[in-house]
Amino acid sequence: MKKTSKMIYLIVLLFLKLSCIKYPSNDKVNNSKVINERIEIKSSISLINQTIWVIHQDNHSNFWFGSKENGVFFYDGKIIKNYTMKDGLVSNDIRGIQEDSKGNIYFDTGLGVSKFDGQIFNTLPIVNPDLPTNDWVLQQNDLWFRIGFNKNGVYRFDGESLHYLKFPKSPQEDTFYKINSNTSLQPYGLYTIYKDRKGFMWFGTSSLGFFRYDGKSFSWHYENQLQTTPSGGDFGSRAIFEDKEGMFWINNSHFRYNIMPISNLNLNFKKEKGIGYKNENNQIEYPFFLSITEDDEGNLWMLTYESNIWKYNGKELIKYPIKNGEKEVMLYTIYKDNKGVLWLGTFDNGVYKFNGSSFDKLF
């Protein structure tokens, strides 16, 4: 329980710090002007930043590691290169990396989205930077971006421009403000975006649960056991994942969800028992995870902030402690590459790679 309280404290402290960053106004950053910066051949470096938020392998098998404040690090298996605002990135704080069908790489930051075509960085223009609209559509090749955490909305990229969309009202909103009448917290703050196998989009918020958009309607779901840790901390909706059986895992391992074909304002589902583990007091606990993936054998890997990876093989949870010597490593993301190898991005200890039995520090 003490570790869980520590985790929640550190996460809240991190996001409070981020919310205090002074960003330029939208008309300075997100206007229709496209910034073009031609990239010169860069000399390689030997190390990457130790705070890695996100990992992505492109369709040419190159790796991209997004850092907190030092831009993105490119790794082709031999050399490492670092790209920053000096090279055309809109910000050095990289919170998401995606790739389109043409091989263009997109970097999501709190100040906008940068597109890299292999030669130049472009800052994507926003059609409506100041006021979000309700013009929601769902296209197969669209990409979705956060551009920060403290807004009531999301950005859809149609291949040419970003469209700032307002979230539909949550059934939980009135209750939230009744309990937290004097709060400055944005309850719709966007923590995660997930695309399921049907192409439907899922959005996890800071305090109102999550909702699904199927191209026609929105379906919300809030559940106290998903949002609140055993110690009473507000975890938010940070991770959503559909496993090989089409079941959804959300925030923790207590339950898994079978989503029904038809839903209305409230998501229609059947809830099944998940998997837990016995702690040192012989009590059952269910880990809250920041990130989750599935390996090529169908095992689920759940990453917690508190230095642990949990592997679920369909029968039990197996713990993989992550340490650098005697030091416990705070974790942030788990990623499966094109060959099925697992990678970890950490809060302050670089990048780790799975060797088949344990995770080794690579950078």
Buried (B, 14 or more C-beta within 10 A) or exposed (E): EEBBBBBBEBBBEBBEEBBEEEBEEBEEBBEEEEBEBEBEEEEEEEEBBBBBBBBBBBEEEBBBBBBBEBBBBBBEEEEBBBBBBEBBBBBBBBBBBBBBEEEBBBBBBBBBBBBBEEEBBBBBBBBBBEEBEEEBEBEEEBBBBBBBBBBBBBBBBEEEBBBBBBBBBBBBBEEBEEEEEEEEBBBBBBBBBBBBEEEBBBBBBBBBBBBBBBEEBBBBBBBEEBBBBBBEBEBBBBBBBBBEEEBBBBBBBBBBBEBEEEBEEEBEBEEEEBBBBEEEEEEEBBBBBBBBBBBEEEBBBBBBBBBBBBBBEEEEBEEBEBEBEEEBBBBBBBBBBEEEBBBBBBBBBBBBBBEEEEBEBBB
